Each structure stands twice: as C-alpha cells, then as structure tokens.
Amino acid sequence: MTNIYDVLSKIHVKATASLEKTVAEDLKKEDPPAVEGKAFLEAKIPMTIKAKLKQDKNEDTKRNDRTRSSGDNK
C-alpha cells in the first residue's frame, strides 16, 4: 500500500527540481537594456485588468455575503 506522504514527497521533489531548472534558465538570460526595462516597469495597466483586480480585491474571501442566514442563529 502506498503511503500518501511518500507520494507527496515525490511530487515535492519533482516540483522543486523543475522550479530550480526554470530559475537556472532564467538567470542565464541576459537582462534587457535599461530603457526597455524601465519602460516595462512603468507600463500602464489596461483598465480591463484594473477593473478585474478591483473586483477580486472587493470580494469576500470567506464567502460571507454579509447577510445573516438561518444557520447563523444557532
């Protein structure tokens, strides 16, 4: 019988190795010119993305609609 912790450990090792490989590849890449990098960092975010981020930020993460239900009275 397979132990769940063995499976999780193997998945973690594979994910870690994959991440390390990706980071190593990214570190080998050359940095963009300063002007291009500055332009990227100062780029304006489109309004549709801002609206989506604002909507996500305003949503309650605890799934509480701020209204009482019959279950709240117990």
N, C-alpha and C positions, 0 to 999 in steps of 0.2 A: 504494500500500500504506500502510495506517495504522500509524503508529509507536505502540507501546504507551505510551511516555512522553507522547505527545500526549493519548491517551485518559485516562491517569491525571491529567494536568494539568487537563483539562477537568472531570473528576469532582471533583477537589480544589477547583477554583474554585466549582463549583455547591454543594458541601457547605459551603464556607466562607460563601458568600453566604446560604445557608439558615440556618446557625447564627447569623450576625450578625443576620438578620431576627428569629429567635426570641429572641435575647438582648435586642434592642432592645424587642420587645414585652413581655418580662418586666420590663424596667427601668421601663417606663411604668406597670405595675400598682402600685396602692397597697399599702403594707405592711399586714399585719393588725395589729389592736390588740395592744398589748404583752402583755396577759393571754392572748390567743389564741395568739400566737406562742410564749410561754413554755410554755403547755400542750402545744403541738405538739412543741417541742424536748424536753420532759420525758416525753413519752408512752412508755408501756411497750410493748416489742416482744412480740407474742404468742409463746407457747412453740413453736408450729409453725415459725415463722420462725427463732427462735433455734436450733432443732434442725437445720434445713436449713443455716444458716450454719455451725454447728459441724461438720456433716458435710462441707461443702465445704472448710472450713479443714483438716480432717484428711486429706483426700485428697491423695495424692502427685501433684504436677503433672507430674512427669517420667515418669509411667506405669510406675513401678518398684514392683512388688508386694513388694519386699524379699525375694524368693526368687530363688535362682540358677536359671538355665536352662542348657541345654546350650550355648547360644550365648555365655554369659558365660565359658566355659572356654577360648575361643580366644585 
